[in-house]
Each structure stands twice: as structure tokens, then as C-alpha cells.
Amino acid sequence: MSQENLSASQEATVQVQANVEPVLSDKLDEQGGETESFDAIYKEFERTNTRREGEDGKQIRATVIAVKEDAVYLDIGFKTEGILPIAALGPKGSEVKPSETFLVSVKGRNEEGYYEVSLIKVAAPKDWTSLQKAFDEAATITGTVTAVVKGGFSVDVGVRAFMPVSRSGVRDAADQERLVGQEIRCRIIKLDEADEDVVVDRRSILEAEERGIKEQRFGEVKEGDTVHGSVRSLTDYGAFIELNGVDGLLHISDISWSRVAKPSDVLTVGQQVEVKVLKVDPESRRIALGMKQLLPHPWDGIEDRLKAGDRVHGVVTRATDFGAFVEIEPGIEGMVHVSEMSWAKKVRKASDALKAGESVEVVILGINPTERRMALGLKQALGDPWAEVPERFPVGATIEGAVLSFTTFGAFVQVSEGIEGMIHISEIVADKRLNHPQDVLRTGQIVKAKVLEFDREKRQMRLSMKALIPTGLDEFLAEHTVGDVVTGRLVEIKDGSALVELGEGIRVRCLMPMAAEEVKETVSQPLDLSALTTMLSAQWKGASTAKSAKPDLPQAGQMRSFRVTTLNLEAKEVQIEAVK
């Protein structure tokens, strides 16, 4: 305390002692020399002196002695200093310096013995006229709580007044009992002199002071500051953090870089936290806070940890119609598009294949650090089934599978997991023409088919059912061997060869030298009518002999014998020669 303040305090002490002596003398006279304790008399003096200094709303000029973090200590001319919350000074509280002066009203003494003062002019009414004036002006007055009564309290404000519990600022029974005997500041909200009915309100005064404190605290909060606070309450969308008298909202999305399902999963009421002030809105009086902003961003340096082609494990955080989001590191999410979920079937909604909370293995398809996006593939982690098609299903192999779907031009059959083949409508049956594949097939039917060809790049496979149906040629090949003599019908003779039908649908071309010679003779010799007459006559009379007769010439429609010279089962090829 400065020398000037110390002198002022000493003068005040001398004045107090001078004023106490008459009071002490009066007490001695009243009790015939037997006095009460000095402490009791002094307290009575201070109460009277306090009332006298503040009566009729008069205020005291106080001088700042010291400025602490949360309060200003003042010399108010009493033996004990006055104390004023620094928040009561508003935004200028941080600028207060010792030796400055204020007009204050004395409210009473706190538990530490200091006088509590207020910048608000407090009246101490003595009669109905003073009460009426305080009521008209909505002024703050002082009163003493004398008792707890039904529904509230009895308060002495110069006359007996009633204060409802709802307007007292306390709720618990224990707090209500502690209020008895205390001097309070209140406001008259009802005054009826005729019925001597006075009702006072303390809560509005407390709320006004609280707003003032919050106003001052709110002004101290700056965007970008890192502050400490306490979790006051939790909601589904975030947590309210108490910052030395003012609340800020920590939204669920700003708690952690990783996805948080509920704030209560990571925070508890009363927990001390360090947060960053993200935004201060003076109009709405709202403060946005963040915890994750105090930690490094998880996407920083991601190129050093992850790259396209890596196999990683993650947890599905949510599924949408077009894809599912998978968290592979805290704060690092990638999306699996529906087209990258299955080789075998078309996934219409991501939720048909993946569920939130499910653990999966995925392959990184691409990373965009600038936009913080990552493409993932689920089916790639399972392996590409088409990679083994040449070894598992070569051309000519027979497969067995279920009919999956139809088009107007054919049917799709599941060859294996992730592999489908198509049977064209012309390859279903051999003996008739179909209008639609469903004329002979149905969904789910198990069929056998032959692999005709496949394209691994286009992921297409062409199948045939009719190729597995035995034909006349297949039966001929199975029943005969090279060297067998068979009978065939000449279908066509041309250029020294004949087209021979060995059975239904089996036609083979065979060389016929005699047919070429006969054609040559027929073309080169002129017609000899006499020779023709002699030949016919000889045949009629049976005079022809074996030596002079010529063998039968090949003609279409004739049945002749042939010998099998070649049989090729794979190429389904037959070669024959004429038997002379």
C-alpha cells in the first residue's frame, strides 16, 4: 500500500475511533458500567456507519489501492478496504490503475471481511416516500433478509417486504437458510402503500451483474487464442465449454480429426480442456471452439506414408447411395465407389455391401492431397478373378453355372465368382429358331456350356450350349476308325470330285477320277448313232460280255462304297476315298 493510501487509512482509523467513543460511552451509560464486548460494539458502529454513508442513495468516492486478476481493492474511508469485481468495470477493467477514483455504493461485507461495493447507486429507503421513489425509478435498494416464509422470504427494506423464492436467485433449501440475516440488493416490483404490500426481486439484480461479467469476459476472448476451460455440458452435437464466466461451443466436428459418434465418447462433464477460439460473433454472442485445431492435420505429409496400390485396413464410417467412406487413419477417410465394391454383381447402394462400423481391407486407387480426397477399392483387395481365366477356362472347356439374367439377344451365366459368360440366342439350341432365350431357359437354371472365346481386357466370355449337343458327325467319328469301308450317296459331281453324304448332316468331298474321264470322253467324241444302236441291241439281247462292258460311271444319287482315310476328332474332319 502506498504512503498516501496508508496516511488516508490512518486518518480514517482515527476518525473511526473518535466516532466509536460516543457509542461506547452510550453503551456504558445504558448498562450501568457493564459493557458489551468491543467487537460487538464496533460491528454495530460499522453497520450504522455503512448505512449512514450510503443512505438516500449517496455514493462514496473510492480510490484504487491495488488491481488483482479478478478484483480491484479500494480505499473507501473505512477501516477495511472495499473490493469491486474487475468484471463490473466492463472492457475498461484491464486498464484500471492505482490512484484512480470511482463513485461506489457499499453493499455489505464478505466472508473475508472486505466491504463489497458496487458502481450501481444503491438506495436505503427509510419511509414510504423513499420506497415509492425507488419503485418509480426501478432503482436498486438494500434490504436484510429476516426469515424464510411460505413461498419466499421476509425482507426488511425499511418496511416488511416479501421476496418470492423464484425471484431470490437461490433454489436449494440449504441456500435459502443461508440467505437469512444477509443484506441483499433488490428491486421493488410491487408497491401498495394502502395494504402495506411490498414485493422485491433479487434475481434480476444478480442476472444483470452476471450479464455484465459475461460482457466483460466476452470482450476478452479473441479469435485465434488458445484458452483453457471446463466442460459444462454435453449434447448430441457438441460440448459447451465454460471459459471463466462465458460459454463457448465445441462442435462435435471440431473435437477430433477422427470421426466422433458422440461427444460423450471422448469428453466428460467437468473435464479440463485446452481449446482454440475459432470464431467470435459479437451479434449472436456466440463463441466457436476447436480441439483438433491444436493438433497437426492428419493429411500433412500423407505422400510419405501412403501411395496408390497400398493395401490398408479401415473402418466404414458411413454409407451413401453412391459409395462408402472408410477411415484408414485418424482423420484420413477415403471413399469406395459402388462400382469398386464387387467383381461379381452390380451394387446399387453402398449399404447393400458395407455397413457402418464394419472393418474392411481396401486398396488405395488414388490420392489427391490438395483436395484431401482418396479413392479406395474393395474388390481390388479380393483379387481380379479375370486374371486366371485363361488357365481356368480355356477355349473349348466346358463350364457349368446358373443363369443370372436375360437380354433379347441372349442369357448371362455365372461361370465363377466375379466371372459371367454370355450365351447368344443362336447358341442355345441347334434344332430350332428361338424368339427369346426365356423360351427354353429360366433364371437360376443350372446349364452346361462350352467356352467359345473370351476377352480378358473387356471382361467378356462367349459360351455355347448347342456346341455340347452330339451331332451326326460326332457319332460317326465315335463309331468309325481309319480303314473302315462305308457307304455314301453321291450328292454332287464336279471337276473330278464328288460331294458324298455319309449320314444326316455329314458331307465329305472325295476325288472321283472316273467321273473326270467320262466327262472328257463325252465332250471329245462326236455322237455315233450306229454305235448307240448296236450297244442297245446288244444289251437287249444279253449279248454283252464282262470283257467288253465298262464299269458304272459316277452319277448324282448313286450309292457307292468308300474307305475312311482320315479321322480328326478335335477338328471334326473326315476324309474318304472311293473303293473301285
C-alpha positions in Angstrom: 0.0 0.0 0.0 1.4 3.4 -0.9 2.3 6.0 1.7 -0.5 8.3 0.6 -3.1 5.5 0.9 -1.6 4.4 4.2 -2.0 8.0 5.6 -5.5 8.1 4.4 -6.2 4.9 6.1 -4.7 6.1 9.3 -6.8 9.2 9.2 -9.9 7.1 8.7 -8.9 4.9 11.6 -8.6 8.0 13.9 -11.9 9.2 12.7 -13.5 5.8 13.4 -12.1 5.7 16.9 -13.5 9.2 17.5 -16.9 8.1 16.4 -16.7 4.9 18.3 -16.1 6.6 21.7 -19.6 8.2 21.9 -21.2 4.9 21.0 -19.1 3.2 23.7 -20.0 5.8 26.3 -23.7 5.5 25.5 -23.4 1.7 26.0 -21.7 2.2 29.3 -24.4 4.6 30.5 -27.2 2.3 29.4 -25.9 -0.7 31.2 -24.6 0.9 34.3 -20.9 0.4 33.5 -21.3 -3.1 32.3 -20.4 -3.0 28.6 -20.8 -5.4 25.7 -17.6 -6.7 24.0 -15.8 -4.1 22.0 -16.1 -6.3 18.9 -19.9 -6.3 19.1 -20.0 -2.6 19.6 -17.6 -2.0 16.7 -19.6 -4.2 14.4 -22.7 -2.2 15.3 -20.8 1.0 14.6 -19.7 -0.2 11.2 -23.2 -1.3 10.3 -24.5 2.1 11.3 -21.7 4.0 9.6 -22.2 2.0 6.4 -25.8 2.8 6.4 -25.1 6.4 7.1 -22.6 6.7 4.3 -24.9 5.1 1.7 -28.2 6.5 2.9 -30.6 8.1 0.4 -28.5 6.6 -2.4 -25.4 8.6 -1.8 -22.2 7.1 -3.1 -18.7 7.2 -1.7 -15.7 8.4 -3.7 -13.3 5.4 -3.6 -9.6 5.3 -4.5 -7.9 2.3 -6.2 -5.3 0.8 -4.0 -4.4 -2.4 -5.9 -5.5 -4.2 -9.0 -5.6 -8.0 -9.0 -6.6 -10.6 -11.6 -10.3 -10.6 -10.8 -10.9 -7.7 -8.4 -10.0 -4.1 -7.6 -9.2 -3.1 -4.0 -10.4 0.3 -3.0 -9.9 2.8 -0.1 -13.5 3.8 0.8 -12.6 5.6 4.0 -13.4 2.7 6.3 -11.0 0.7 8.4 -11.3 -2.1 5.9 -10.9 -1.8 2.2 -13.6 -2.2 -0.3 -13.5 -4.8 -3.1 -15.0 -4.5 -6.6 -15.1 -7.3 -9.2 -13.0 -6.2 -12.1 -15.7 -7.5 -14.4 -18.0 -4.8 -13.1 -15.8 -2.2 -14.9 -16.5 -3.8 -18.3 -14.0 -3.7 -21.1 -12.0 -1.0 -19.3 -11.3 -3.3 -16.3 -7.9 -4.2 -17.7 -6.9 -0.6 -17.9 -7.6 0.4 -14.3 -4.5 1.8 -12.5 -3.9 2.5 -8.8 -4.9 6.0 -7.5 -7.9 6.2 -9.9 -11.2 7.0 -8.2 -14.8 5.8 -8.5 -18.1 6.5 -7.0 -19.3 3.3 -5.3 -22.1 2.1 -3.1 -21.3 -0.2 -0.1 -23.3 -3.4 -0.2 -22.0 -5.2 2.8 -19.0 -7.3 4.0 -17.9 -10.6 2.5 -16.6 -13.6 4.4 -13.0 -12.3 4.2 -14.0 -9.1 5.9 -13.8 -6.7 2.9 -16.6 -4.4 2.1 -18.3 -5.4 -1.1 -19.0 -2.3 -3.2 -20.9 -1.6 -6.4 -20.8 1.0 -9.1 -24.6 1.0 -9.0 -26.2 3.6 -6.9 -27.9 1.8 -4.1 -30.7 3.4 -2.1 -31.6 2.7 1.5 -35.2 3.8 1.8 -36.5 4.9 5.2 -40.2 5.6 4.6 -42.9 5.1 2.1 -41.9 8.2 0.1 -38.4 6.7 -0.4 -39.9 3.4 -1.3 -42.3 5.0 -3.9 -39.4 6.9 -5.5 -37.3 3.7 -5.7 -40.2 1.8 -7.2 -40.9 4.5 -9.8 -37.2 4.7 -10.8 -36.7 0.9 -10.7 -33.7 1.7 -8.5 -31.6 -0.8 -6.7 -32.1 -0.8 -2.9 -30.7 -2.7 0.0 -32.6 -4.8 2.4 -32.0 -7.5 5.0 -33.5 -11.0 4.8 -35.1 -11.6 8.2 -36.8 -15.0 7.7 -37.8 -17.8 5.4 -41.6 -17.8 5.0 -44.1 -19.8 2.9 -43.2 -19.3 -0.7 -40.3 -17.0 -0.1 -38.6 -14.7 2.3 -39.4 -11.8 4.6 -37.1 -8.8 3.8 -36.6 -5.6 5.8 -36.3 -2.7 3.3 -37.5 0.0 5.8 -40.8 -1.8 5.9 -41.6 -5.5 5.7 -41.4 -6.8 2.2 -41.9 -10.2 0.6 -39.4 -11.8 -1.8 -40.7 -14.9 -3.7 -38.3 -17.9 -3.9 -38.5 -17.7 -7.7 -37.1 -14.1 -7.5 -34.4 -14.8 -4.8 -31.8 -16.3 -7.0 -31.5 -19.5 -4.8 -33.3 -22.8 -5.0 -31.9 -25.3 -2.6 -33.3 -25.3 1.0 -29.8 -25.0 2.4 -29.0 -21.9 0.3 -32.3 -20.4 1.4 -31.4 -20.8 5.1 -28.0 -19.2 4.5 -29.7 -16.2 3.0 -31.3 -15.3 6.3 -29.5 -12.4 8.0 -27.7 -11.3 4.9 -28.0 -7.9 3.4 -29.1 -8.1 -0.2 -29.6 -5.8 -3.1 -33.0 -5.9 -4.7 -35.6 -4.0 -6.7 -39.2 -3.2 -5.8 -41.6 -4.9 -8.3 -44.8 -4.2 -6.4 -45.8 -1.5 -4.0 -49.2 -0.9 -2.4 -49.0 1.6 0.5 -52.6 1.1 1.4 -52.2 -2.6 2.0 -48.6 -2.2 3.1 -47.8 -4.8 0.4 -44.3 -4.7 -1.0 -42.7 -7.3 -3.2 -39.0 -7.3 -4.1 -36.8 -9.0 -6.7 -33.2 -10.0 -6.1 -32.7 -12.3 -9.1 -32.9 -9.6 -11.7 -30.0 -7.8 -10.0 -27.9 -10.9 -9.9 -28.7 -11.6 -13.6 -27.8 -8.1 -14.6 -24.4 -8.4 -12.8 -23.9 -11.8 -14.4 -24.6 -10.3 -17.8 -22.1 -7.6 -17.0 -19.4 -10.1 -16.1 -20.2 -12.1 -19.3 -20.0 -9.0 -21.3 -16.6 -8.2 -19.9 -15.4 -11.8 -20.4 -16.8 -12.0 -23.9 -14.8 -8.9 -24.8 -11.6 -10.5 -23.6 -12.0 -13.6 -25.9 -10.1 -13.2 -29.2 -10.2 -15.3 -32.3 -7.1 -17.5 -32.6 -6.4 -17.5 -28.9 -5.7 -20.8 -27.1 -7.6 -20.9 -23.8 -8.3 -23.4 -21.0 -11.9 -24.2 -19.9 -14.1 -26.8 -18.3 -16.7 -28.9 -19.9 -20.0 -27.6 -18.6 -22.5 -29.8 -20.5 -22.7 -32.3 -23.4 -25.2 -32.5 -26.2 -25.5 -34.7 -29.3 -24.0 -32.0 -31.4 -21.1 -30.9 -29.2 -20.0 -29.7 -25.8 -20.3 -26.3 -24.0 -17.1 -25.2 -22.5 -17.0 -22.6 -19.7 -14.3 -20.1 -20.2 -14.0 -18.1 -17.0 -17.6 -16.9 -16.9 -18.5 -17.2 -20.6 -19.6 -20.3 -22.6 -18.3 -21.4 -26.0 -19.5 -24.3 -28.2 -17.1 -27.1 -29.1 -18.9 -28.7 -32.1 -18.6 -32.4 -32.5 -16.8 -32.0 -35.8 -14.1 -29.9 -34.1 -13.3 -32.3 -31.2 -11.0 -34.7 -33.1 -9.6 -35.2 -36.6 -11.1 -38.7 -36.5 -14.8 -39.1 -36.6 -16.6 -38.9 -33.2 -20.0 -40.6 -32.9 -21.0 -38.8 -29.6 -19.2 -36.1 -27.6 -19.7 -38.2 -24.5 -17.4 -40.9 -26.1 -14.4 -38.6 -25.6 -15.4 -35.9 -23.1 -16.9 -35.8 -19.6 -18.6 -33.0 -17.7 -16.1 -31.1 -15.5 -13.1 -32.2 -17.6 -10.5 -29.5 -18.1 -9.6 -29.0 -21.8 -7.4 -26.8 -23.9 -9.2 -25.3 -26.9 -8.7 -22.8 -29.7 -11.0 -19.9 -30.3 -12.2 -20.4 -33.9 -14.8 -17.6 -34.2 -16.4 -14.8 -32.0 -19.7 -13.5 -33.2 -20.5 -10.2 -31.4 -24.1 -10.1 -32.7 -25.2 -13.5 -31.5 -22.7 -13.5 -28.6 -21.5 -16.9 -29.7 -18.0 -18.4 -29.4 -16.9 -21.3 -31.6 -14.1 -23.5 -30.2 -12.0 -26.3 -31.5 -9.7 -29.0 -30.0 -8.5 -30.7 -33.2 -7.1 -27.4 -34.5 -4.4 -27.6 -31.8 -3.1 -30.9 -33.3 -1.2 -31.4 -36.7 -3.5 -32.0 -39.6 -3.5 -35.8 -40.4 -3.2 -35.1 -44.2 0.1 -33.3 -43.7 2.9 -35.5 -45.2 0.5 -38.2 -46.4 2.6 -38.8 -49.5 5.3 -40.1 -47.3 3.0 -42.7 -45.6 0.6 -43.8 -48.3 0.6 -44.3 -52.1 -1.7 -45.7 -54.8 -1.7 -49.5 -54.8 -1.2 -49.9 -51.0 -3.4 -52.4 -49.2 -4.8 -50.9 -46.0 -7.3 -51.7 -43.3 -10.0 -49.3 -42.2 -13.5 -48.9 -40.6 -16.6 -47.9 -42.5 -17.8 -44.6 -41.1 -20.9 -44.1 -43.2 -22.5 -45.3 -46.3 -24.3 -43.3 -49.0 -26.1 -44.2 -52.2 -23.0 -43.7 -54.3 -20.3 -45.1 -52.0 -19.0 -45.8 -48.5 -16.4 -43.8 -46.5 -13.7 -45.7 -44.8 -11.3 -44.2 -42.2 -7.9 -45.8 -42.7 -6.1 -43.5 -40.2 -7.4 -41.0 -37.6 -8.8 -38.1 -39.7 -7.9 -39.8 -43.0 -11.0 -41.0 -44.9 -11.3 -42.4 -48.4 -14.4 -43.4 -50.5 -15.2 -46.7 -52.0 -17.5 -46.1 -55.0 -20.2 -48.6 -55.6 -18.5 -49.6 -58.9 -15.4 -50.6 -56.9 -17.2 -52.9 -54.5 -17.7 -56.2 -56.3 -16.5 -58.1 -59.4 -19.5 -60.4 -59.3 -22.5 -58.2 -59.2 -23.7 -54.6 -59.7 -24.0 -52.9 -56.4 -26.9 -50.4 -56.5 -26.4 -48.9 -52.9 -23.3 -48.9 -50.8 -25.3 -50.1 -47.8 -26.0 -53.3 -49.7 -22.4 -54.3 -49.5 -20.9 -52.4 -46.5 -22.3 -51.3 -43.1 -21.1 -48.5 -40.8 -18.6 -49.8 -38.2 -17.5 -52.7 -40.4 -13.8 -53.4 -40.7 -12.6 -53.9 -44.2 -9.4 -54.3 -46.3 -9.2 -52.0 -49.3 -6.7 -50.9 -51.9 -5.8 -47.3 -52.5 -6.6 -46.4 -56.1 -5.6 -42.7 -55.9 -4.7 -39.9 -53.6 -5.3 -36.1 -54.0 -3.5 -34.4 -51.1 -4.6 -30.9 -52.3 -8.3 -31.7 -52.2 -7.8 -34.2 -49.4 -9.5 -36.9 -51.2 -8.7 -40.6 -51.6 -10.3 -43.2 -53.8 -10.4 -46.8 -52.5 -11.3 -50.1 -54.0 -12.9 -53.1 -52.1 -13.0 -55.6 -55.0 -9.3 -55.0 -55.8 -8.4 -56.3 -52.3 -10.2 -59.5 -53.2 -8.2 -60.1 -56.3 -9.2 -59.9 -60.0 -11.0 -63.2 -61.0 -10.4 -62.5 -64.7 -6.7 -62.7 -64.2 -6.9 -66.6 -64.0 -9.5 -67.1 -66.8 -7.0 -68.4 -69.4 -5.8 -71.1 -67.1 -9.2 -72.0 -65.5 -11.5 -71.6 -68.5 -9.6 -72.1 -71.8 -11.4 -72.1 -75.2 -13.1 -75.4 -75.6 -13.6 -76.0 -71.9 -17.0 -77.0 -70.6 -18.4 -74.8 -67.8 -21.4 -75.2 -65.5 -23.3 -72.3 -63.9 -26.6 -70.7 -63.1 -28.5 -68.4 -65.4 -28.3 -64.9 -63.9 -30.2 -62.6 -66.3 -31.6 -62.3 -69.8 -31.5 -59.9 -72.7 -33.3 -60.1 -76.0 -30.1 -61.5 -77.7 -29.0 -64.0 -75.1 -28.6 -65.1 -71.5 -25.9 -64.4 -68.9 -24.5 -67.3 -66.9 -22.3 -67.2 -63.8 -19.1 -69.1 -64.7 -17.4 -68.4 -61.4 -17.3 -65.7 -58.6 -16.9 -62.5 -60.5 -17.0 -64.0 -63.9 -20.0 -64.1 -66.2 -20.4 -65.5 -69.7 -23.0 -64.8 -72.4 -24.8 -67.5 -74.4 -26.1 -65.9 -77.6 -29.6 -66.9 -78.6 -28.3 -68.7 -81.6 -26.0 -70.9 -79.4 -28.7 -72.2 -77.1 -30.3 -74.9 -79.2 -29.5 -76.4 -82.7 -32.7 -77.8 -83.9 -35.0 -74.7 -83.9 -35.0 -70.9 -84.0 -35.8 -69.1 -80.7 -37.7 -65.8 -80.4 -36.4 -65.2 -76.8 -33.9 -67.0 -74.5 -36.6 -67.5 -72.0 -38.4 -69.8 -74.4 -36.1 -72.6 -73.1 -34.2 -71.1 -70.1 -35.2 -69.7 -66.7 -33.4 -67.6 -64.1 -31.4 -69.8 -61.7 -31.3 -72.8 -64.0 -28.0 -74.7 -64.0 -26.7 -75.2 -67.5 -23.6 -76.5 -69.2 -21.9 -74.6 -72.0 -18.7 -74.7 -74.0 -16.3 -71.7 -73.9 -16.0 -70.4 -77.5 -13.8 -67.3 -76.8 -13.0 -64.7 -74.1 -11.6 -61.2 -73.9 -9.9 -60.6 -70.5 -9.4 -56.9 -71.1 -13.1 -56.3 -71.9 -14.1 -59.0 -69.3 -16.3 -60.8 -71.8 -16.8 -64.5 -72.4 -18.8 -66.2 -75.2 -20.4 -69.5 -74.5 -22.4 -72.1 -76.4 -24.9 -74.7 -75.2 -25.6 -76.3 -78.6 -21.9 -77.0 -79.1 -22.2 -79.7 -76.4 -25.2 -81.4 -78.1 -24.0 -84.5 -80.0 -24.3 -84.3 -83.9 -24.3 -86.9 -86.6 -20.6 -86.2 -87.3 -19.8 -86.7 -83.6 -21.4 -90.1 -83.7 -19.7 -91.0 -87.0 -16.3 -90.1 -85.6 -17.0 -92.1 -82.4 -18.1 -95.2 -84.3 -15.5 -95.5 -87.0 -11.8 -95.8 -87.4 -9.3 -95.2 -90.3 -9.7 -98.0 -92.9 -13.4 -98.7 -92.4 -15.4 -99.1 -95.6 -18.6 -97.1 -95.5 -21.5 -96.4 -97.9 -22.3 -92.9 -99.1 -24.6 -91.2 -101.6 -23.3 -89.0 -104.3 -24.8 -85.6 -103.9 -22.9 -83.6 -106.5 -20.2 -84.4 -109.1 -18.0 -81.5 -110.2 -14.5 -81.1 -111.5 -13.4 -84.7 -110.9 -14.7 -84.8 -107.4 -17.9 -85.7 -105.7 -19.7 -84.5 -102.6 -20.6 -87.6 -100.7 -23.2 -87.8 -97.9 -22.2 -90.4 -95.3 -25.1 -89.7 -93.0 -27.5 -86.9 -91.9 -25.6 -83.7 -91.9 -22.3 -85.5 -92.8 -21.0 -84.4 -96.2 -17.4 -85.1 -97.4 -15.8 -84.2 -100.7 -14.0 -87.1 -102.4 -11.9 -87.4 -105.6 -13.6 -89.4 -108.5 -11.1 -89.9 -111.4 -13.6 -91.9 -113.5 -16.0 -89.1 -113.4 -13.4 -86.8 -114.9 -12.5 -89.3 -117.7 -16.1 -89.9 -118.6 -16.8 -86.2 -118.8 -13.7 -85.9 -121.1 -14.8 -88.7 -123.4 -18.3 -87.3 -123.6 -17.1 -84.0 -124.6 -14.3 -85.0 -127.2 -16.2 -87.8 -129.2 -19.0 -87.0 -131.6 -22.3 -88.7 -131.3 -22.3 -92.1 -133.3 -25.9 -93.2 -133.8 -25.0 -96.6 -135.3 -22.7 -97.4 -132.3 -25.5 -96.4 -129.9 -28.0 -98.6 -131.8 -25.6 -101.6 -131.7 -25.0 -101.1 -127.9 -28.7 -101.0 -127.1 -29.4 -104.0 -129.2 -26.6 -106.0 -127.6 -27.9 -105.2 -124.1 -31.4 -106.1 -125.1 -30.3 -109.5 -126.4 -27.9 -110.1 -123.4 -25.0 -110.5 -125.7 -22.7 -108.2 -123.9 -19.7 -109.8 -122.1 -17.8 -108.8 -119.0 -14.7 -108.2 -121.0 -16.4 -105.7 -123.3 -18.5 -103.9 -120.6 -17.4 -100.7 -118.9 -17.8 -100.0 -115.2 -20.7 -97.8 -114.0 -20.0 -94.1 -114.2 -20.5 -91.9 -111.1 -23.8 -90.1 -111.1 -25.7 -88.0 -108.6 -27.9 -90.1 -106.4 -25.8 -93.2 -106.7 -24.9 -95.2 -103.6 -21.2 -96.2 -103.6 -18.6 -97.6 -101.2 -15.8 -95.5 -99.7 -12.9 -96.1 -97.4 -12.1 -93.9 -94.4 -8.6 -92.5 -94.8 -8.5 -89.7 -92.1 -10.4 -89.1 -88.8 -9.7 -85.9 -86.7 -11.8 -85.7 -83.6 -10.7 -82.3 -82.5 -11.1 -80.7 -85.9 -14.1 -82.9 -86.6 -12.7 -83.8 -90.0 -13.3 -86.9 -92.1 -11.5 -87.9 -95.4 -12.5 -90.8 -97.7 -11.6 -92.4 -101.0 -13.7 -94.3 -103.5 -13.5 -98.1 -103.5 -13.1 -99.4 -107.1 
